[in-house]
Amino acid sequence: MQLWVGLGNPGPQYALHRHNVGFMALDTIAEVHGFGPVQKKFQGWLQEGRIGSHKILLLKPATFMNESGRSVGEAMRFYKLGLDALTVFHDELDLAPFKVKVKQGGGTAGHNGLRSIDQHLGADFRRVRLGIGHPGHKDRVTGHVLGNFAKAEQDDLVEMLGAVAAEAGWLADGDTVRFMNDIALRQNG
């Protein structure tokens, strides 16, 4: 069993923020792969399903970004999962818009959701970094992250989310290189 967590902030006013792209990724995966209904659990929203032969739990913490670790920690303890079963989908300033990279462990790069999970569970979990680009100056980061995707970005956003969902089987299998390559091929095709 694997726990895939999407990071975001709850509430309709945040729904289209760049900071909520982790939520968007999970919603797309759930839809494409026919996951079960949303259940309120672990201070968040949980959906159960299968991708290939793997049982996957999708969790969107409803705790607000900076307390994400509380929700994730509760779910991990309940299912008695190790960090090797955890994958976190999050927005990444240091990646070009709509690029997707996977990495194991590492720092938090100022991301409050990652920092919270790190504090509750440790840093050695898999991250799916969803590029949102950097606004150029650190004073503009908050407005960029907490701003909606621009109209001109909508097609690229939908394409990235669709590619992540379509190639999720490789991620479930642990083949992160194939996952990243196949997403890039879809985006450049």
Secondary structure, DSSP 8 states (H G I E B T S, - for coil): -EEEEE----SGGGTTBGGGHHHHHHHHHHHHTT----EEETTEEEEEEEETTEEEEEEEE-S-GGGHHHHHHHHHHHHT--GGGEEEEEEETTS-TT-EEEEES---TT-HHHHHHHHHH-S-SEEEEEE----SSGGGHHHHHTSB--GGGHHHHHHHHHHHHHTHHHHHHT-HHHHHHHHHHHHH-
